[in-house]
Amino acid sequence: MDGVGPVVTYMMVENRDATTHRGIAVGDSMRKVLIVYGRPDLVDSNNRWFYGKYRYRTDMMHGIQFEQKGDKVSKILIYR
């Protein structure tokens, strides 16, 4: 919430019902993510891959993040 009304800050996908603009879906290999998106802008301590813009030590993010189990995408988060 931002004082004006509800604001969506991110969208999470946990199943194969949706794909990214570049065709990645939950269940795809992380190798496919690397081929399609290239090297991540940030890999955090939980091995989540983030592509986009972020401000260090804040919650400001704009981009897409891939979480993984093993070598498969388990969750996709899109930040505004």
C-alpha positions in Angstrom: 0.0 0.0 0.0 1.2 3.5 -0.7 -1.3 5.8 0.9 -3.3 6.2 -2.4 -4.5 2.7 -2.6 -3.3 -0.9 -3.1 -0.3 -1.2 -5.3 1.0 -4.5 -6.8 4.7 -4.7 -6.2 5.3 -8.2 -7.7 3.6 -11.1 -9.3 4.5 -14.7 -8.5 4.1 -17.8 -10.8 4.3 -21.2 -9.2 2.9 -23.4 -12.0 3.2 -23.9 -15.8 0.0 -21.9 -16.5 2.1 -18.9 -17.6 5.4 -18.2 -19.3 7.6 -15.2 -19.3 7.7 -12.9 -22.4 10.7 -15.0 -23.5 9.0 -18.3 -23.1 10.4 -19.6 -19.7 7.9 -21.5 -17.4 8.1 -23.2 -14.1 9.7 -26.6 -14.6 12.1 -25.4 -17.3 15.8 -26.0 -16.7 18.0 -23.2 -15.3 20.3 -23.9 -18.3 17.4 -22.7 -20.5 17.0 -19.6 -18.4 20.8 -18.9 -18.9 20.5 -19.4 -22.6 17.4 -17.2 -23.0 18.2 -14.5 -20.5 22.0 -14.6 -20.3 24.1 -14.1 -17.2 22.0 -12.9 -14.2 22.4 -9.3 -12.8 22.3 -10.8 -9.3 22.5 -14.2 -7.7 21.6 -14.1 -4.0 22.7 -16.5 -1.2 19.7 -18.7 -1.9 20.8 -19.1 -5.6 17.9 -17.0 -6.9 18.7 -15.4 -10.3 17.6 -11.8 -10.8 17.5 -9.9 -14.0 16.8 -6.2 -13.9 17.5 -3.2 -11.7 17.7 -3.1 -8.0 19.0 -0.8 -5.3 21.4 -2.6 -2.8 20.0 -2.8 0.7 16.5 -1.6 -0.2 13.4 -3.3 -1.4 13.5 -1.4 -4.7 13.5 -4.0 -7.5 12.3 -3.8 -11.1 12.8 -7.0 -13.1 12.3 -10.8 -13.0 13.6 -13.4 -10.6 13.9 -17.2 -11.0 13.9 -19.5 -8.0 15.0 -23.0 -8.4 14.9 -26.5 -7.0 17.7 -28.6 -8.3 18.2 -27.5 -11.8 14.6 -26.6 -12.5 12.7 -23.3 -12.2 10.4 -23.6 -9.2 9.0 -20.1 -9.0 9.1 -16.9 -11.1 8.7 -13.4 -9.6 8.1 -10.3 -11.6 8.8 -7.0 -9.8 7.4 -3.7 -10.9 
